[in-house]
Amino acid sequence: CTTNSSSNSNGNSNSRPPSAANIRPSTPDAMSEVRASHLLVKHQGSRRPASWRDESGQFIGKKTKQAAMDELLAYRGEIESGAVKFEDLAAKVSDCSSAKHGGDLGSFGPGKMQKSFEDGTYALKVGEMSGVVDSDSGLHIILRTA
């Protein structure tokens, strides 16, 4: 869902949590691999407005970016409140095929993911969850796991 391709968007629309805009490229992490999970919500502007949950794109093709943002922020609130675990929610609602692994994308290094997603991941500390990260694939919340 988030593998490297050109991206016109950057960073994080929610200013509370760390964002791609405040990445620290001089940190030891900057050139090492990280591991992350994510929850993706696609919308009509996504590069592929369909998913395993909506193969024909019937619903995603009608979902505005703002509706996707609202949906994702509600999911983030559920996770923050402790009502649900990140991986359990990602398995149910993420529009990425990584949902079958609770959103786990495995390990990746620089240049392997879309830039905004990569920057958002590297800006996080292990165990930290991002705000909304916008990529060509859609809107994400990212949980850095290693």
N, CA, C and O atoms as a MOPAC input file, in Angstrom:
PM7 MOZYME 1SCF
protein

 N      0.80300 1    -1.20100 1     0.00000 1
 C      0.00000 1     0.00000 1     0.00000 1
 C      0.83800 1     1.25300 1     0.00000 1
 O      0.45600 1     2.25500 1    -0.60600 1
 N      1.98100 1     1.21600 1     0.67300 1
 C      2.75700 1     2.43400 1     0.82900 1
 C      4.14800 1     2.31800 1     0.23700 1
 O      5.01000 1     3.15100 1     0.51400 1
 N      4.37600 1     1.30000 1    -0.57400 1
 C      5.70600 1     1.16000 1    -1.14900 1
 C      6.03800 1     2.37300 1    -1.98400 1
 O      5.15600 1     3.10300 1    -2.44000 1
 N      7.31600 1     2.57200 1    -2.17300 1
 C      7.82000 1     3.78700 1    -2.79600 1
 C      7.21100 1     4.07100 1    -4.15600 1
 O      7.18200 1     3.21700 1    -5.04200 1
 N      6.73200 1     5.27700 1    -4.29400 1
 C      6.30200 1     5.84500 1    -5.56900 1
 C      6.34600 1     7.33500 1    -5.37200 1
 O      6.50700 1     7.80400 1    -4.24500 1
 N      6.20900 1     8.08500 1    -6.43000 1
 C      6.25900 1     9.53300 1    -6.25200 1
 C      5.07800 1     9.98600 1    -5.41900 1
 O      3.97300 1     9.45900 1    -5.55000 1
 N      5.31300 1    10.94800 1    -4.57500 1
 C      4.27100 1    11.44800 1    -3.68800 1
 C      4.28100 1    12.96300 1    -3.70000 1
 O      5.33500 1    13.59200 1    -3.60700 1
 N      3.10100 1    13.53600 1    -3.81500 1
 C      2.99800 1    14.98800 1    -3.80900 1
 C      2.63900 1    15.53400 1    -2.44400 1
 O      2.69700 1    16.74400 1    -2.22900 1
 N      2.26800 1    14.66100 1    -1.51600 1
 C      1.80600 1    15.13200 1    -0.22000 1
 C      2.92000 1    14.97800 1     0.79600 1
 O      3.88700 1    14.24700 1     0.58500 1
 N      2.76100 1    15.67600 1     1.89000 1
 C      3.76400 1    15.51800 1     2.91200 1
 C      3.14500 1    15.62200 1     4.27500 1
 O      2.26900 1    16.44200 1     4.54700 1
 N      3.64500 1    14.75000 1     5.11900 1
 C      3.45000 1    14.88600 1     6.53200 1
 C      2.09800 1    14.63700 1     7.09400 1
 O      1.35100 1    13.76200 1     6.65500 1
 N      1.80700 1    15.42300 1     8.07000 1
 C      0.82600 1    15.10200 1     9.04700 1
 C     -0.15700 1    16.25700 1     9.16600 1
 O      0.25200 1    17.40600 1     9.33100 1
 N     -1.42900 1    15.96600 1     9.08500 1
 C     -2.43400 1    17.00800 1     9.16800 1
 C     -2.86300 1    17.30400 1    10.59700 1
 O     -3.52600 1    18.31000 1    10.84900 1
 N     -2.49400 1    16.44500 1    11.52800 1
 C     -2.87300 1    16.61900 1    12.91500 1
 C     -1.62600 1    17.07000 1    13.66800 1
 O     -0.67300 1    16.29700 1    13.76700 1
 N     -1.59400 1    18.28500 1    14.20000 1
 C     -0.36600 1    18.83800 1    14.73000 1
 C      0.03000 1    18.30200 1    16.10100 1
 O      1.15700 1    18.54900 1    16.52800 1
 N     -0.82500 1    17.59100 1    16.80500 1
 C     -0.47000 1    17.10200 1    18.13800 1
 C      0.68200 1    16.10700 1    18.12100 1
 O      1.71400 1    16.38500 1    18.73200 1
 N      0.56100 1    14.97200 1    17.45900 1
 C      1.63500 1    13.98200 1    17.47800 1
 C      2.77700 1    14.38200 1    16.54300 1
 O      2.64700 1    15.32900 1    15.76700 1
 N      3.90900 1    13.64800 1    16.62000 1
 C      5.03000 1    13.94000 1    15.73300 1
 C      4.59300 1    13.87600 1    14.28400 1
 O      3.69300 1    13.12000 1    13.92000 1
 N      5.24200 1    14.67800 1    13.47000 1
 C      4.88200 1    14.70700 1    12.06200 1
 C      6.11700 1    14.55500 1    11.20600 1
 O      7.24500 1    14.66800 1    11.68500 1
 N      5.88800 1    14.29700 1     9.94200 1
 C      6.99100 1    14.18200 1     8.99800 1
 C      7.78000 1    15.48700 1     8.93000 1
 O      8.97100 1    15.47600 1     8.61900 1
 N      7.12600 1    16.60300 1     9.21800 1
 C      7.78600 1    17.89200 1     9.12200 1
 C      8.89800 1    18.05300 1    10.15700 1
 O      9.80500 1    18.86500 1     9.96900 1
 N      8.83500 1    17.28800 1    11.24600 1
 C      9.87200 1    17.45500 1    12.26700 1
 C     10.82400 1    16.26900 1    12.33300 1
 O     11.41400 1    16.00700 1    13.38100 1
 N     10.97900 1    15.55700 1    11.23400 1
 C     11.92400 1    14.44200 1    11.20300 1
 C     13.33000 1    14.96000 1    11.48800 1
 O     13.69600 1    16.06800 1    11.09500 1
 N     14.08700 1    14.15300 1    12.16400 1
 C     15.43600 1    14.52100 1    12.54400 1
 C     16.42000 1    13.67500 1    11.73200 1
 O     16.83800 1    12.61900 1    12.20700 1
 N     16.80600 1    14.10400 1    10.52000 1
 C     17.61100 1    13.26900 1     9.64700 1
 C     18.97900 1    12.93500 1    10.19900 1
 O     19.60300 1    11.98900 1     9.71700 1
 N     19.48100 1    13.66500 1    11.19200 1
 C     20.79000 1    13.36000 1    11.72500 1
 C     20.74400 1    12.30400 1    12.82400 1
 O     21.79000 1    11.94500 1    13.36500 1
 N     19.56700 1    11.80000 1    13.16900 1
 C     19.48200 1    10.77800 1    14.20000 1
 C     20.08900 1     9.47800 1    13.69900 1
 O     20.17000 1     9.27100 1    12.48900 1
 N     20.52000 1     8.59300 1    14.59900 1
 C     21.08200 1     7.31300 1    14.18300 1
 C     20.09500 1     6.50600 1    13.34500 1
 O     20.50800 1     5.71800 1    12.49300 1
 N     18.80300 1     6.69400 1    13.57600 1
 C     17.76000 1     5.99500 1    12.82600 1
 C     17.75500 1     6.30700 1    11.34600 1
 O     17.36200 1     5.47600 1    10.52800 1
 N     18.19200 1     7.50900 1    11.00500 1
 C     17.93800 1     8.04300 1     9.67200 1
 C     18.36000 1     7.10200 1     8.55500 1
 O     17.75600 1     7.13600 1     7.48300 1
 N     19.34300 1     6.28600 1     8.75400 1
 C     19.78300 1     5.39100 1     7.69700 1
 C     19.53600 1     3.91700 1     8.03400 1
 O     19.90500 1     3.04200 1     7.25100 1
 N     18.92300 1     3.62800 1     9.17500 1
 C     18.70000 1     2.24300 1     9.56500 1
 C     17.27900 1     1.81400 1     9.24100 1
 O     16.41500 1     2.63700 1     8.93900 1
 N     17.05700 1     0.50800 1     9.31200 1
 C     15.70300 1     0.00100 1     9.08300 1
 C     14.82100 1     0.25700 1    10.28400 1
 O     15.29100 1     0.30400 1    11.42100 1
 N     13.55000 1     0.41900 1    10.02200 1
 C     12.53900 1     0.56100 1    11.05900 1
 C     11.46400 1    -0.49200 1    10.78000 1
 O     11.45100 1    -1.11500 1     9.71800 1
 N     10.58800 1    -0.67600 1    11.72400 1
 C      9.43700 1    -1.55500 1    11.52200 1
 C      8.20900 1    -0.77800 1    11.96700 1
 O      8.23300 1    -0.05900 1    12.96600 1
 N      7.13400 1    -0.93800 1    11.19900 1
 C      5.92200 1    -0.18500 1    11.51900 1
 C      4.67800 1    -0.95300 1    11.10000 1
 O      4.70800 1    -1.82400 1    10.23100 1
 N      3.59700 1    -0.59200 1    11.75200 1
 C      2.26300 1    -1.04100 1    11.36600 1
 C      1.48800 1     0.21100 1    10.99800 1
 O      1.83000 1     1.31300 1    11.42800 1
 N      0.45200 1     0.03800 1    10.20600 1
 C     -0.34900 1     1.21600 1     9.86000 1
 C     -1.79800 1     0.80800 1     9.65200 1
 O     -2.13300 1    -0.36100 1     9.46300 1
 N     -2.62900 1     1.82100 1     9.69700 1
 C     -4.04300 1     1.67900 1     9.38500 1
 C     -4.29500 1     2.68100 1     8.26400 1
 O     -4.09500 1     3.88300 1     8.43900 1
 N     -4.73300 1     2.18200 1     7.12100 1
 C     -4.94600 1     3.00400 1     5.93500 1
 C     -6.42900 1     3.17900 1     5.66700 1
 O     -7.19300 1     2.21300 1     5.68000 1
 N     -6.82700 1     4.41300 1     5.42500 1
 C     -8.18100 1     4.70500 1     4.95900 1
 C     -8.04200 1     5.37900 1     3.59400 1
 O     -7.49100 1     6.47300 1     3.47700 1
 N     -8.55000 1     4.70700 1     2.58100 1
 C     -8.50600 1     5.24800 1     1.22300 1
 C     -9.70000 1     6.16300 1     0.97800 1
 O    -10.70000 1     6.12300 1     1.69400 1
 N     -9.56200 1     6.98700 1    -0.05600 1
 C    -10.62300 1     7.92200 1    -0.43800 1
 C    -10.59900 1     8.07000 1    -1.95300 1
 O     -9.75900 1     7.47500 1    -2.62800 1
 N    -11.50800 1     8.85100 1    -2.47600 1
 C    -11.64500 1     8.98000 1    -3.93400 1
 C    -10.39000 1     9.51200 1    -4.61600 1
 O    -10.22000 1     9.29700 1    -5.81600 1
 N     -9.51500 1    10.19100 1    -3.90300 1
 C     -8.28100 1    10.70200 1    -4.47500 1
 C     -7.09100 1     9.77100 1    -4.32800 1
 O     -5.98900 1    10.11000 1    -4.76100 1
 N     -7.28900 1     8.60900 1    -3.72900 1
 C     -6.20100 1     7.64300 1    -3.55700 1
 C     -5.76000 1     7.12500 1    -4.91100 1
 O     -6.56300 1     7.04600 1    -5.84000 1
 N     -4.49300 1     6.77400 1    -5.02900 1
 C     -3.97100 1     6.33600 1    -6.33600 1
 C     -4.67000 1     5.07700 1    -6.83500 1
 O     -4.76000 1     4.87000 1    -8.04500 1
 N     -5.15800 1     4.24600 1    -5.94800 1
 C     -5.96700 1     3.08300 1    -6.32800 1
 C     -7.17400 1     3.05300 1    -5.39600 1
 O     -7.10700 1     2.46000 1    -4.31900 1
 N     -8.27000 1     3.68400 1    -5.79500 1
 C     -9.42700 1     3.81400 1    -4.91400 1
 C    -10.26100 1     2.52300 1    -4.81000 1
 O    -11.45200 1     2.50600 1    -5.12000 1
 N     -9.60400 1     1.45900 1    -4.37100 1
 C    -10.25100 1     0.16600 1    -4.11500 1
 C     -9.37500 1    -0.55700 1    -3.10200 1
 O     -8.21600 1    -0.18800 1    -2.91400 1
 N     -9.91300 1    -1.57800 1    -2.45100 1
 C     -9.13000 1    -2.33900 1    -1.47400 1
 C     -9.73500 1    -3.71800 1    -1.30000 1
 O    -10.73800 1    -4.04900 1    -1.93200 1
 N     -9.12800 1    -4.51300 1    -0.44900 1
 C     -9.65700 1    -5.83900 1    -0.15800 1
 C    -11.05300 1    -5.73200 1     0.45500 1
 O    -11.84000 1    -6.67300 1     0.35300 1
 N    -11.36400 1    -4.63200 1     1.07400 1
 C    -12.67400 1    -4.41700 1     1.68700 1
 C    -13.70800 1    -3.91500 1     0.68700 1
 O    -14.91200 1    -4.04800 1     0.90600 1
 N    -13.23500 1    -3.34100 1    -0.40000 1
 C    -14.10500 1    -2.73500 1    -1.40900 1
 C    -13.43400 1    -2.92200 1    -2.77000 1
 O    -12.93000 1    -1.96600 1    -3.36000 1
 N    -13.43500 1    -4.15100 1    -3.25600 1
 C    -12.68500 1    -4.50400 1    -4.46200 1
 C    -13.08800 1    -3.70600 1    -5.69200 1
 O    -12.24300 1    -3.40200 1    -6.53500 1
 N    -14.34300 1    -3.36700 1    -5.80700 1
 C    -14.80300 1    -2.61100 1    -6.97900 1
 C    -14.59800 1    -1.10200 1    -6.80400 1
 O    -14.71600 1    -0.34400 1    -7.76700 1
 N    -14.29400 1    -0.67300 1    -5.59200 1
 C    -14.13500 1     0.75200 1    -5.32300 1
 C    -15.45500 1     1.50000 1    -5.24500 1
 O    -15.48200 1     2.72900 1    -5.29900 1
 N    -16.53900 1     0.76800 1    -5.11900 1
 C    -17.87000 1     1.36400 1    -5.08900 1
 C    -18.03000 1     2.39200 1    -3.96800 1
 O    -18.65900 1     3.43200 1    -4.16300 1
 N    -17.46200 1     2.10400 1    -2.79600 1
 C    -17.60600 1     3.00500 1    -1.65100 1
 C    -16.42000 1     3.96400 1    -1.53100 1
 O    -16.59400 1     5.15100 1    -1.25800 1
 N    -15.21500 1     3.43200 1    -1.73900 1
 C    -14.02300 1     4.28000 1    -1.64700 1
 C    -14.07600 1     5.37800 1    -2.70600 1
 O    -13.68500 1     6.51400 1    -2.43700 1
 N    -14.54800 1     5.05700 1    -3.89100 1
 C    -14.63400 1     6.03300 1    -4.97400 1
 C    -15.56000 1     7.19800 1    -4.67800 1
 O    -15.50500 1     8.22300 1    -5.35600 1
 N    -16.40500 1     7.05100 1    -3.67800 1
 C    -17.33500 1     8.12000 1    -3.29000 1
 C    -16.91300 1     8.81300 1    -1.99400 1
 O    -17.49700 1     9.82900 1    -1.61700 1
 N    -15.91600 1     8.27700 1    -1.32100 1
 C    -15.50200 1     8.81800 1    -0.01700 1
 C    -14.57900 1    10.01700 1    -0.22700 1
 O    -13.55100 1     9.90000 1    -0.89300 1
 N    -14.93600 1    11.14700 1     0.32900 1
 C    -14.09200 1    12.33700 1     0.22800 1
 C    -12.88100 1    12.18200 1     1.14000 1
 O    -12.86600 1    11.35900 1     2.05500 1
 N    -11.88800 1    12.98400 1     0.86900 1
 C    -10.69300 1    12.97500 1     1.72000 1
 C    -11.05700 1    13.39700 1     3.14200 1
 O    -10.51900 1    12.85400 1     4.10800 1
 N    -11.96600 1    14.36100 1     3.27200 1
 C    -12.37700 1    14.80900 1     4.60900 1
 C    -13.10600 1    13.69100 1     5.35700 1
 O    -12.90500 1    13.52200 1     6.56000 1
 N    -13.94400 1    12.93000 1     4.66100 1
 C    -14.63600 1    11.80400 1     5.30300 1
 C    -13.63200 1    10.75300 1     5.75000 1
 O    -13.77700 1    10.17100 1     6.82400 1
 N    -12.61000 1    10.50600 1     4.92900 1
 C    -11.55800 1     9.56000 1     5.30400 1
 C    -10.80000 1    10.07200 1     6.53100 1
 O    -10.47400 1     9.29800 1     7.43000 1
 N    -10.52300 1    11.37600 1     6.56400 1
 C     -9.83600 1    11.98800 1     7.70800 1
 C    -10.65600 1    11.82300 1     8.97700 1
 O    -10.12600 1    11.43400 1    10.01800 1
 N    -11.94400 1    12.11700 1     8.89400 1
 C    -12.82700 1    11.98800 1    10.06000 1
 C    -12.85500 1    10.54400 1    10.55800 1
 O    -12.79200 1    10.28800 1    11.76000 1
 N    -12.95000 1     9.61400 1     9.62300 1
 C    -12.97300 1     8.19000 1     9.96500 1
 C    -11.66800 1     7.79200 1    10.66600 1
 O    -11.69300 1     7.11800 1    11.69500 1
 N    -10.54700 1     8.20800 1    10.11100 1
 C     -9.24700 1     7.85100 1    10.66800 1
 C     -9.04500 1     8.46300 1    12.05000 1
 O     -8.51500 1     7.80700 1    12.94600 1
 N     -9.45800 1     9.70400 1    12.22600 1
 C     -9.32900 1    10.34500 1    13.54100 1
 C    -10.19700 1     9.65100 1    14.58800 1
 O     -9.81100 1     9.55700 1    15.75300 1
 N    -11.36000 1     9.16900 1    14.17900 1
 C    -12.20700 1     8.40800 1    15.10400 1
 C    -11.51400 1     7.10200 1    15.49900 1
 O    -11.53900 1     6.70500 1    16.66400 1
 N    -10.89800 1     6.44300 1    14.52600 1
 C    -10.15700 1     5.20900 1    14.83000 1
 C     -9.00800 1     5.49300 1    15.79000 1
 O     -8.76600 1     4.73400 1    16.72900 1
 N     -8.29900 1     6.60400 1    15.54200 1
 C     -7.17300 1     6.95400 1    16.40200 1
 C     -7.65400 1     7.18800 1    17.84300 1
 O     -6.99900 1     6.78600 1    18.80400 1
 N     -8.80000 1     7.83900 1    17.96600 1
 C     -9.37300 1     8.07800 1    19.29100 1
 C     -9.71700 1     6.77800 1    20.00300 1
 O     -9.49700 1     6.65200 1    21.20700 1
 N    -10.25000 1     5.81600 1    19.27100 1
 C    -10.56800 1     4.51200 1    19.86800 1
 C     -9.31100 1     3.82400 1    20.37800 1
 O     -9.31900 1     3.21600 1    21.44800 1
 N     -8.22800 1     3.92100 1    19.61000 1
 C     -6.95900 1     3.30300 1    20.01700 1
 C     -6.40500 1     4.02300 1    21.23500 1
 O     -6.01400 1     3.38000 1    22.20900 1
 N     -6.36600 1     5.35200 1    21.19100 1
 C     -5.83500 1     6.14000 1    22.30800 1
 C     -6.60700 1     5.91600 1    23.60000 1
 O     -6.02100 1     5.92300 1    24.68200 1
 N     -7.91300 1     5.71800 1    23.49500 1
 C     -8.73400 1     5.53100 1    24.69200 1
 C     -8.57400 1     4.14700 1    25.29600 1
 O     -9.00700 1     3.89900 1    26.42200 1
 N     -7.95100 1     3.24400 1    24.54500 1
 C     -7.79400 1     1.87400 1    25.02900 1
 C     -8.98200 1     0.98400 1    24.70900 1
 O     -9.01700 1    -0.17400 1    25.12400 1
 N     -9.95800 1     1.51200 1    23.97400 1
 C    -11.15300 1     0.73200 1    23.63100 1
 C    -10.82300 1    -0.42700 1    22.69400 1
 O    -11.53400 1    -1.43100 1    22.66400 1
 N     -9.73500 1    -0.28100 1    21.92400 1
 C     -9.34600 1    -1.30900 1    20.96600 1
 C     -7.83300 1    -1.24600 1    20.76700 1
 O     -7.22500 1    -0.18200 1    20.89100 1
 N     -7.23900 1    -2.38200 1    20.46100 1
 C     -5.80700 1    -2.42100 1    20.15500 1
 C     -5.59100 1    -2.04100 1    18.69400 1
 O     -6.41600 1    -2.33800 1    17.83000 1
 N     -4.46800 1    -1.38100 1    18.43800 1
 C     -4.12700 1    -0.94800 1    17.09100 1
 C     -4.25700 1    -2.09800 1    16.10700 1
 O     -4.95400 1    -1.97200 1    15.10000 1
 N     -3.59700 1    -3.21800 1    16.38500 1
 C     -3.56600 1    -4.33500 1    15.43800 1
 C     -4.94600 1    -4.94800 1    15.20500 1
 O     -5.24300 1    -5.40900 1    14.10400 1
 N     -5.78000 1    -4.95300 1    16.22800 1
 C     -7.13500 1    -5.50200 1    16.06700 1
 C     -7.97800 1    -4.60800 1    15.16400 1
 O     -8.72100 1    -5.09700 1    14.31300 1
 N     -7.86000 1    -3.30900 1    15.35500 1
 C     -8.62700 1    -2.38100 1    14.52500 1
 C     -8.10600 1    -2.38400 1    13.09200 1
 O     -8.89400 1    -2.38300 1    12.14600 1
 N     -6.78800 1    -2.38700 1    12.92600 1
 C     -6.21100 1    -2.42700 1    11.57700 1
 C     -6.68100 1    -3.67700 1    10.83500 1
 O     -6.97700 1    -3.61400 1     9.64200 1
 N     -6.75100 1    -4.79600 1    11.52300 1
 C     -7.18700 1    -6.04600 1    10.89300 1
 C     -8.62200 1    -5.95500 1    10.38000 1
 O     -8.97600 1    -6.61400 1     9.40200 1
 N     -9.43900 1    -5.15000 1    11.02900 1
 C    -10.84900 1    -5.03200 1    10.65000 1
 C    -11.10800 1    -3.95200 1     9.60500 1
 O    -11.93300 1    -4.13900 1     8.71100 1
 N    -10.40200 1    -2.81400 1     9.71300 1
 C    -10.82500 1    -1.66100 1     8.91300 1
 C     -9.78300 1    -1.08400 1     7.95700 1
 O    -10.12400 1    -0.23500 1     7.13300 1
 N     -8.53500 1    -1.51400 1     8.04100 1
 C     -7.52600 1    -0.93300 1     7.15300 1
 C     -7.78700 1    -1.32800 1     5.71300 1
 O     -8.15700 1    -2.46700 1     5.43000 1
 N     -7.59500 1    -0.38900 1     4.80900 1
 C     -7.77000 1    -0.64200 1     3.38200 1
 C     -6.51200 1    -1.23500 1     2.73800 1
 O     -6.46700 1    -1.39400 1     1.51800 1
 N     -5.51400 1    -1.55500 1     3.52200 1
 C     -4.29200 1    -2.17300 1     3.01300 1
 C     -4.35200 1    -3.67500 1     3.25200 1
 O     -4.93900 1    -4.13000 1     4.23300 1
 N     -3.74700 1    -4.43900 1     2.35900 1
 C     -3.72500 1    -5.89500 1     2.54200 1
 C     -2.91400 1    -6.30300 1     3.76800 1
 O     -3.00100 1    -7.45000 1     4.20700 1
 N     -2.12300 1    -5.38100 1     4.32900 1
 C     -1.41300 1    -5.68300 1     5.58000 1
 C     -2.39300 1    -5.87200 1     6.73900 1
 O     -1.99000 1    -6.28400 1     7.82700 1
 N     -3.66000 1    -5.57700 1     6.51800 1
 C     -4.68200 1    -5.78400 1     7.54400 1
 C     -4.65600 1    -7.22400 1     8.04600 1
 O     -4.89600 1    -7.47700 1     9.22700 1
 N     -4.36600 1    -8.16800 1     7.15100 1
 C     -4.34100 1    -9.57700 1     7.56300 1
 C     -3.22000 1    -9.86500 1     8.55100 1
 O     -3.18400 1   -10.93400 1     9.16000 1
 N     -2.29800 1    -8.90500 1     8.71200 1
 C     -1.21700 1    -9.02300 1     9.69900 1
 C     -1.34800 1    -7.93900 1    10.76800 1
 O     -0.35400 1    -7.54100 1    11.37500 1
 N     -2.56000 1    -7.46800 1    10.99600 1
 C     -2.78300 1    -6.41300 1    11.98600 1
 C     -2.15000 1    -5.09000 1    11.59800 1
 O     -1.86000 1    -4.25600 1    12.45700 1
 N     -1.93400 1    -4.89800 1    10.30100 1
 C     -1.33200 1    -3.66000 1     9.80700 1
 C      0.17900 1    -3.68600 1     9.73400 1
 O      0.79000 1    -2.71700 1     9.28200 1
 N      0.80100 1    -4.78200 1    10.17200 1
 C      2.26300 1    -4.87400 1    10.20500 1
 C      2.84400 1    -4.88900 1     8.79500 1
 O      2.49000 1    -5.73700 1     7.97700 1
 N      3.73500 1    -3.94500 1     8.52200 1
 C      4.40200 1    -3.85100 1     7.22300 1
 C      5.77600 1    -4.49400 1     7.22700 1
 O      6.43800 1    -4.55700 1     6.19100 1
 N      6.20900 1    -4.97200 1     8.38600 1
 C      7.54500 1    -5.52600 1     8.48600 1
 C      8.58300 1    -4.41400 1     8.55400 1
 O      8.25200 1    -3.25000 1     8.77700 1
 N      9.83400 1    -4.78900 1     8.35800 1
 C     10.94200 1    -3.83900 1     8.42400 1
 C     11.19000 1    -3.22500 1     7.05600 1
 O     10.99400 1    -3.87200 1     6.02700 1
 N     11.62100 1    -1.97700 1     7.05600 1
 C     11.98600 1    -1.31100 1     5.80500 1
 C     12.99900 1    -0.21900 1     6.09000 1
 O     13.08200 1     0.30400 1     7.20100 1
 N     13.75000 1     0.10500 1     5.08600 1
 C     14.76500 1     1.14700 1     5.19800 1
 C     14.43700 1     2.32800 1     4.31700 1
 O     13.38900 1     2.36300 1     3.67200 1
 N     15.33200 1     3.29100 1     4.29100 1
 C     15.12400 1     4.49400 1     3.48600 1
 C     14.88500 1     4.16500 1     2.01300 1
 O     15.53800 1     3.29500 1     1.43700 1
 N     13.92900 1     4.88700 1     1.42100 1
 C     13.64800 1     4.73300 1     0.00400 1
 C     12.70900 1     3.60100 1    -0.35300 1
 O     12.42900 1     3.38800 1    -1.53300 1
 N     12.21900 1     2.87400 1     0.62400 1
 C     11.36200 1     1.71300 1     0.34800 1
 C      9.87400 1     2.03600 1     0.38800 1
 O      9.06700 1     1.28300 1    -0.15700 1
 N      9.50200 1     3.12700 1     1.01500 1
 C      8.09700 1     3.52300 1     1.14000 1
 C      7.91200 1     4.90700 1     0.51900 1
 O      8.88500 1     5.61000 1     0.24400 1
 N      6.66100 1     5.28700 1     0.30400 1
 C      6.38900 1     6.63600 1    -0.16300 1
 C      6.99200 1     7.62600 1     0.84100 1
 O      6.96700 1     7.39300 1     2.05000 1
 N      7.52700 1     8.72100 1     0.32700 1
 C      8.29600 1     9.64800 1     1.15800 1
 C      7.54000 1    10.14800 1     2.38700 1
 O      8.09300 1    10.15200 1     3.48700 1
 N      6.29700 1    10.56700 1     2.22000 1
 C      5.56000 1    11.09100 1     3.37800 1
 C      5.37200 1    10.01200 1     4.44000 1
 O      5.43400 1    10.29700 1     5.63600 1
 N      5.14200 1     8.76900 1     4.00400 1
 C      4.97400 1     7.66900 1     4.94700 1
 C      6.30100 1     7.36700 1     5.64100 1
 O      6.34600 1     7.19800 1     6.86000 1
 N      7.36100 1     7.30200 1     4.87300 1
 C      8.68800 1     7.04000 1     5.43500 1
 C      9.06700 1     8.13200 1     6.43700 1
 O      9.51100 1     7.83900 1     7.54700 1
 N      8.88900 1     9.38600 1     6.03900 1
 C      9.22100 1    10.49800 1     6.93500 1
 C      8.39400 1    10.43200 1     8.21500 1
 O      8.90700 1    10.65800 1     9.31100 1
 N      7.12200 1    10.12400 1     8.06400 1
 C      6.25400 1    10.00900 1     9.23500 1
 C      6.69800 1     8.89700 1    10.17200 1
 O      6.63200 1     9.04300 1    11.39200 1
 N      7.14900 1     7.79100 1     9.60400 1
 C      7.60800 1     6.66500 1    10.41800 1
 C      8.90800 1     6.99500 1    11.13900 1
 O      9.03600 1     6.74300 1    12.33700 1
 N      9.87100 1     7.55800 1    10.41500 1
 C     11.16000 1     7.88900 1    11.02100 1
 C     11.03800 1     8.99000 1    12.06500 1
 O     11.89400 1     9.08700 1    12.94500 1
 N     10.01800 1     9.81100 1    11.99800 1
 C      9.81600 1    10.87700 1    12.98800 1
 C      9.33000 1    10.33300 1    14.32500 1
 O      9.39800 1    11.02300 1    15.34200 1
 N      8.84200 1     9.10300 1    14.32300 1
 C      8.29700 1     8.50100 1    15.53500 1
 C      9.37000 1     7.77400 1    16.34000 1
 O     10.35900 1     7.28900 1    15.78900 1
 N      9.15800 1     7.71000 1    17.63800 1
 C      9.96100 1     6.83800 1    18.50200 1
 C      9.26700 1     5.48300 1    18.51800 1
 O      8.07200 1     5.38900 1    18.23800 1
 N     10.00800 1     4.44600 1    18.84100 1
 C      9.42700 1     3.10500 1    18.94300 1
 C      8.28800 1     3.14100 1    19.96400 1
 O      8.45000 1     3.65000 1    21.07300 1
 N      7.14200 1     2.59600 1    19.57400 1
 C      5.96500 1     2.57600 1    20.43500 1
 C      5.05400 1     3.77700 1    20.26800 1
 O      3.96800 1     3.81100 1    20.84800 1
 N      5.46900 1     4.75600 1    19.49300 1
 C      4.70400 1     5.98300 1    19.29800 1
 C      3.79300 1     5.85700 1    18.07700 1
 O      4.14400 1     5.22400 1    17.08100 1
 N      2.62000 1     6.47300 1    18.17800 1
 C      1.64200 1     6.46800 1    17.08900 1
 C      1.58300 1     7.86200 1    16.47100 1
 O      1.60100 1     8.87200 1    17.17600 1
 N      1.51200 1     7.89600 1    15.15400 1
 C      1.48600 1     9.17400 1    14.43000 1
 C      0.10700 1     9.81000 1    14.47600 1
 O     -0.87800 1     9.19700 1    14.89000 1
 N      0.07400 1    11.04700 1    14.04100 1
 C     -1.16900 1    11.68600 1    13.66400 1
 C     -1.49800 1    11.19500 1    12.26200 1
 O     -1.01300 1    10.14300 1    11.84500 1
 N     -2.29600 1    11.92500 1    11.55200 1
 C     -2.67000 1    11.53200 1    10.19600 1
 C     -1.51200 1    11.82900 1     9.24300 1
 O     -0.97300 1    12.93600 1     9.22600 1
 N     -1.14500 1    10.83100 1     8.45700 1
 C     -0.10200 1    10.96700 1     7.44400 1
 C     -0.76200 1    10.75400 1     6.08900 1
 O     -1.42400 1     9.74200 1     5.85800 1
 N     -0.57300 1    11.71200 1     5.20500 1
 C     -1.19800 1    11.71400 1     3.89100 1
 C     -0.19500 1    11.18800 1     2.86600 1
 O      0.92000 1    11.70100 1     2.78200 1
 N     -0.57200 1    10.18000 1     2.09100 1
 C      0.27200 1     9.67600 1     1.00700 1
 C     -0.59000 1     9.48100 1    -0.22900 1
 O     -1.80500 1     9.67100 1    -0.18000 1
 N      0.03100 1     9.10400 1    -1.33000 1
 C     -0.72700 1     8.82700 1    -2.54500 1
 C     -1.70400 1     7.66800 1    -2.34800 1
 O     -2.70500 1     7.57400 1    -3.05700 1
 N     -1.41800 1     6.79600 1    -1.39700 1
 C     -2.28900 1     5.64600 1    -1.14200 1
 C     -3.55500 1     6.02800 1    -0.38300 1
 O     -4.58800 1     5.37300 1    -0.52100 1
 N     -3.47600 1     7.07600 1     0.40800 1
 C     -4.60500 1     7.50000 1     1.23400 1
 C     -4.09000 1     8.10700 1     2.52900 1
 O     -2.98800 1     8.65400 1     2.57500 1
 N     -4.88800 1     8.00700 1     3.57100 1
 C     -4.53200 1     8.56500 1     4.87300 1
 C     -4.19900 1     7.43100 1     5.83200 1
 O     -4.86800 1     6.39800 1     5.84400 1
 N     -3.16400 1     7.63100 1     6.63300 1
 C     -2.66600 1     6.58600 1     7.52300 1
 C     -2.53400 1     7.09100 1     8.94600 1
 O     -2.37300 1     8.28900 1     9.18400 1
 N     -2.60400 1     6.16700 1     9.88700 1
 C     -1.98000 1     6.34800 1    11.18600 1
 C     -0.93800 1     5.24000 1    11.25600 1
 O     -1.18200 1     4.10100 1    10.85700 1
 N      0.21500 1     5.60300 1    11.76800 1
 C      1.36700 1     4.70300 1    11.79600 1
 C      1.74900 1     4.43100 1    13.23700 1
 O      1.76800 1     5.34000 1    14.06800 1
 N      2.05100 1     3.19200 1    13.52600 1
 C      2.58100 1     2.79600 1    14.82500 1
 C      3.97600 1     2.25400 1    14.57700 1
 O      4.13800 1     1.21800 1    13.93200 1
 N      4.98500 1     2.94900 1    15.08700 1
 C      6.35100 1     2.45000 1    14.91800 1
 C      6.60500 1     1.36300 1    15.94700 1
 O      6.41900 1     1.57500 1    17.14500 1
 N      7.02600 1     0.21200 1    15.48000 1
 C      7.19500 1    -0.94200 1    16.36300 1
 C      8.64900 1    -1.33200 1    16.59100 1
 O      8.93800 1    -2.08600 1    17.52000 1
 N      9.56200 1    -0.84400 1    15.78000 1
 C     11.00600 1    -1.10400 1    15.98400 1
 C     11.81100 1    -0.09200 1    15.18200 1
 O     13.04100 1    -0.12400 1    15.20500 1

